[in-house]
Each structure stands twice: as structure tokens, then as C-alpha cells.
Amino acid sequence: MPRQDARELDHKTLEEIRIRAVGQVQSGESPEAVIKALGFSRSCIYTWLALYRSGGWGALKARVLKGRPMKSRRRN
């Protein structure tokens, strides 16, 4: 499966992916198998697991972005 580009996904979708992935690892699946099935890089799952261990499920929630909104990438 080709790798996902998380920049193309909205924040709510990424939040759901993080929560589902960590939940699968907590239920006994291997982190490598979970992240390979999702198509993200290997380091993502370990980052998500570290966030979960330090802050619980709330640490995996999407945060409000600060600063100037990004310009849309329109291509003609």
C-alpha cells in the first residue's frame, strides 16, 4: 500500500486515525502491522503511542491551529 500524505487529510480524520491505531495496538496488535495497514510512516505510530502514554486519549485529539490560515493550493 502506498504511503498516505497526512497533509491532504482534514484534522478530524487524522484524529480518528490516531485513536483507532492506538486502540488497535492497545488491544494486542503489533504497531508495525497497524501502521503498515494504514499506509503511514513507521515513526507515526510510535509518536502517537508516546502521546497516548503521556496524556491519554485527549493527547490524540486534534488541536486548534494558531496563526494565519494557509492559502489554498489551486492549480489551473
Summary of the structure (lengths in Angstrom):
residues: 76
radius of gyration: 14.0
end to end distance: 29.5
largest distance: 47.2
contacts: 145
relative contact order: 0.17
helix: 59%
strand: 0%
